[in-house]
Amino acid sequence: MLFNHTEAAVSYSFDEPNLVSSAGLVPVMRLAQQAGLAQLAQQMVTVANTGADKGANAGAKISSLVAGMAAGADSIDGMDLLRHGGMTSLFDQVYAPSTLGSHLREYTHGHVKQLAAVSSRFLARLGTQTPLLPVGPLAGHGEHMVFVDIDDTVVEVYSPKKQGAGIGYNNTRGLNALLVTASTAKAAPIIIGQQLRKGAAHSVRGAHKLLSDSLATLGRLSGQNAAVVVRADSAYYSAKVAKAVLANDAQLSVTVPLNAAVRKAIATIDQTAWQKIEYTQAIRDEHTQRWVSAAEVAEVDFTAFSSKPDAADHVTGRLVVRRVPEKNLQKLAATQGQLFATYRYHAFFTTIPTTVLDTVAADKSHRQHAIIEQVHAELKAGPLAHMPSGRFQANAAWLVAATMTHNLMRTTATIVGGALARARALSIRQKIITVPARIAHRARRLIMHLPTGWKWARAFTRLWNTALSPPPQESRT
C-alpha cells in the first residue's frame, strides 16, 4: 500500500459529531441488555448501600466496563474510548473513567461475591440466546463431553502499592487469577468461574470451592446435559478437588506427580501393554528442548490419595501413563534405575470409564487441557493487560467484569458463526466491534452508515438480526 497524496494535499480536523469508531457495540451491548446485565447488577450489587454515592447505578457502570473491555480498553483510563463522536446518540449513561474507577474502589469482598453471582446468572441468560456448549453425537472420542479446565495465571504488576501483589509460582510479582473454563469439541472455552488471589497464593488454594460453584453455574446453562470432565495439572492433585468434582457428578482427569506410589504402579505395567500413538502435531518437550511426535501409552488401575487416613478420601480409577524416549544426555549418562533409564514418564489419574474413553483417547483428551492457556493469553492481551487499581477488591471486580466480557464475546462469535465461531476476542473485536460508522437521522430513525466493501458485512448482519430484530409473534390457539 502506497500513500497517494502530497503532504500539502491532506489535513485533518476533529469536528465530526456523528462518527463512531465501534459501531459493533450496538448489537453486542443489545445482547448484554437482553441477557439482563444491567438489571442483574443493579439488583444484586449493593455498593450503593455503603453510604457513598460513588456506588450508585451499579448496573449502568458495570455495563460501561463491559462495553469498554469489549471495545479494547485494558485499563480504567482506556474506558474513555466510549466517549467520542456520536456514542451518546447510541448509548445512555456512558460514565467517565474517573467515575468508573471510583465505583470499583468502593467494592468490598462481599460486593465482589455479588458481582460474581451476577456473572453466573448473566452467563446462564446468554446461554438461552445461542448454544454456547454444543456437543456431538459420537461416543468414544470426547465429542459428546463438556470439558471443564481449571488453572491459575499470574498477572504481572509493577506498582509497589498494589494490594496483594507478591512473587508467584513463575517468580513474577503480580496477582493470581484462578479461572475455570468450559468447552467442547465444537465450542471455544467460556469462563464459568473466576477468583482473584494474592500473588503468592498456592495454585490449589480454594480451588475445590471455586470448582463446586463453577460446576453449579455450568448446570444452569440452557441445554447443558452432557457428561462433564474436569481437567487439571498436577498442582490440583488434591483430595478436596477430587471430592468436589465427584460430588457434582463430574469425572476427573488430573496430572499426578511422580511420587513413590505412582512409580510403583508404573512398574507393574506389562511391556506388552504399551500402545504407540502418533501426534497429529509435534509437541515441544521443555525438558529436552526437542519436538516429540511419537510416544507410547498404557494404563493401570490406581487408587488416588491412598495415603489419606480417611478411606472416604480414597478415589479409585485409572492411571494413564505416557512415555517418551529419554533424550537428555545428562540423565542418560547418570546412573539411574532401570525404570527410568531410557524413558520419561508422564502420568495422569482419571475416573472416566474405559467404555467411555479408551487409553489413547483419554490421553489425547487430557493433553487438550492446555486450551485454558489460550484463555489466559486472550485475557492478558485484553482487559487483564493491567490490574488497574491499587486496591485488591477493585481488581477482583475488574477480573469478574473481564470474564463477563469474555463470555459476551463468545456469545457474539457463536451467533456470528462460520469462520468466526471459534475466533478469539481480538478477531471479533477487529472484524465486528471496531467497525467505524457515521450516524444519520431520517424519518425518526437512526441509521448507521458502515464502510462499503467491509469483508465481514454478512457476519455483522447475522449478529444484528439476532440482537435487534423484533421477536417472533406468539402463536395464538
Salt bridges, closest charged atoms under 4 A:
ASP74 OD2 - HIS386 NE2 3.73
ASP80 OD1 - ARG83 NE 3.23
ASP149 OD1 - ARG231 NE 2.85
ASP149 OD1 - HIS369 ND1 2.87
ASP152 OD2 - ARG197 NH2 3.34
ASP285 OD2 - ARG344 NH2 2.27
GLU296 OE1 - ARG323 NE 2.68
GLU299 OE1 - ARG318 NH2 2.74
ASP313 OD1 - LYS243 NZ 3.12
GLU326 OE2 - ARG344 NE 3.42
ASP363 OD1 - ARG322 NE 3.56
ASP363 OD2 - ARG367 NE 3.00
GLU373 OE1 - HIS376 ND1 3.44
GLU378 OE2 - HIS406 ND1 3.48
